[in-house]
Amino acid sequence: ETGERRVLAPGGSLPRPLAGGNVVYRHSGRLMAGRLDAGATRLVGAPIPLHAVTGGADVAWFDLTPGGTLVFVASREDEAGARFARTTRDGLVVPLPAEVAGGDPRLSPDGTRVVFDGPQQDVWVMELERGALTRISSAPGEDETGAWSPDGRWIAWTGSRPGERRALFRRRSDGSGPEERLWSDERHLHVASWTAAGILVTVSDPKTGWDVLLVDPDKGEALKREAFSLPS
């Protein structure tokens, strides 16, 4: 409402909130945890490294449900890409059952599935227990940054199609039905998250840097364009 900005963790990225006022974020390849003050405007005390949670592995990407379910992509030194892993309750880091590398994982609201950027530059969903894979996007072009709707029934992502502007799409999370084009722009888009207020999209603009827009998935309109503008 005020447009005020604060840096919570210099050099931090991929912040994920936890129940109870905590936040987990990535810093220099490691996961860190901090506690937010009552106004969620600063971190209280020193952040805590989560080496034990990741088995000491460097983390390329991760996601976390408010209840504490964690999935992460562990970086590899052999340049073979990265594989998904998760941590058991006794602290053992184990790969997920599907033999697939990917990036930008986002956990479903119930913590049972993960959407990620996978093979053929498409968006995929994996069941964590069985490793079953569902391909969400399959049209020619680059598709990435899938995000769950609050009820877990839809996946939103951004993609390019030959001869068309980059666009925001959605499809049922079980892979049924066709993809739906929600909104398009001449700039490069990424989906940040899907909240009750709408789909947060980051936009790369050579003049203004990175902007954040709120897209109404039902109206196909970008809202609060100026209110969410960020400095380059």
Secondary structure in CASP SS format (residue, H / E / C, confidence):
PFRMAT SS
TARGET T0000
AUTHOR 0000-0000-0000
METHOD secondary structure of the structure
MODEL  1
E C 1.00
T C 1.00
G C 1.00
E C 1.00
R C 1.00
R C 1.00
V C 1.00
L C 1.00
A C 1.00
P C 1.00
G C 1.00
G C 1.00
S E 1.00
L E 1.00
P E 1.00
R E 1.00
P E 1.00
L E 1.00
A C 1.00
G C 1.00
G C 1.00
N E 1.00
V E 1.00
V E 1.00
Y E 1.00
R E 1.00
H E 1.00
S C 1.00
G C 1.00
R E 1.00
L E 1.00
M E 1.00
A E 1.00
G E 1.00
R E 1.00
L E 1.00
D C 1.00
A C 1.00
G C 1.00
A C 1.00
T C 1.00
R C 1.00
L E 1.00
V E 1.00
G E 1.00
A E 1.00
P E 1.00
I E 1.00
P E 1.00
L C 1.00
H H 1.00
A H 1.00
V H 1.00
T H 1.00
G C 1.00
G C 1.00
A C 1.00
D C 1.00
V E 1.00
A E 1.00
W E 1.00
F E 1.00
D E 1.00
L E 1.00
T C 1.00
P C 1.00
G C 1.00
G C 1.00
T C 1.00
L E 1.00
V E 1.00
F E 1.00
V E 1.00
A E 1.00
S E 1.00
R C 1.00
E C 1.00
D C 1.00
E C 1.00
A C 1.00
G C 1.00
A E 1.00
R E 1.00
F E 1.00
A E 1.00
R E 1.00
T E 1.00
T C 1.00
R C 1.00
D C 1.00
G C 1.00
L C 1.00
V E 1.00
V E 1.00
P E 1.00
L C 1.00
P C 1.00
A C 1.00
E C 1.00
V C 1.00
A E 1.00
G C 1.00
G E 1.00
D E 1.00
P E 1.00
R E 1.00
L E 1.00
S C 1.00
P C 1.00
D C 1.00
G C 1.00
T C 1.00
R E 1.00
V E 1.00
V E 1.00
F E 1.00
D E 1.00
G E 1.00
P H 1.00
Q H 1.00
Q H 1.00
D E 1.00
V E 1.00
W E 1.00
V E 1.00
M E 1.00
E E 1.00
L C 1.00
E C 1.00
R C 1.00
G C 1.00
A C 1.00
L E 1.00
T E 1.00
R E 1.00
I C 1.00
S C 1.00
S C 1.00
A C 1.00
P C 1.00
G C 1.00
E C 1.00
D E 1.00
E E 1.00
T E 1.00
G E 1.00
A E 1.00
W E 1.00
S C 1.00
P C 1.00
D C 1.00
G C 1.00
R C 1.00
W E 1.00
I E 1.00
A E 1.00
W E 1.00
T E 1.00
G E 1.00
S C 1.00
R C 1.00
P C 1.00
G C 1.00
E C 1.00
R C 1.00
R E 1.00
A E 1.00
L E 1.00
F E 1.00
R E 1.00
R E 1.00
R E 1.00
S C 1.00
D C 1.00
G C 1.00
S C 1.00
G C 1.00
P C 1.00
E C 1.00
E E 1.00
R E 1.00
L E 1.00
W E 1.00
S E 1.00
D E 1.00
E C 1.00
R C 1.00
H E 1.00
L E 1.00
H E 1.00
V E 1.00
A E 1.00
S E 1.00
W E 1.00
T E 1.00
A C 1.00
A C 1.00
G E 1.00
I E 1.00
L E 1.00
V E 1.00
T E 1.00
V E 1.00
S E 1.00
D E 1.00
P C 1.00
K C 1.00
T C 1.00
G E 1.00
W E 1.00
D E 1.00
V E 1.00
L E 1.00
L E 1.00
V E 1.00
D E 1.00
P C 1.00
D C 1.00
K C 1.00
G C 1.00
E E 1.00
A E 1.00
L E 1.00
K C 1.00
R C 1.00
E C 1.00
A C 1.00
F C 1.00
S E 1.00
L C 1.00
P C 1.00
S C 1.00
END
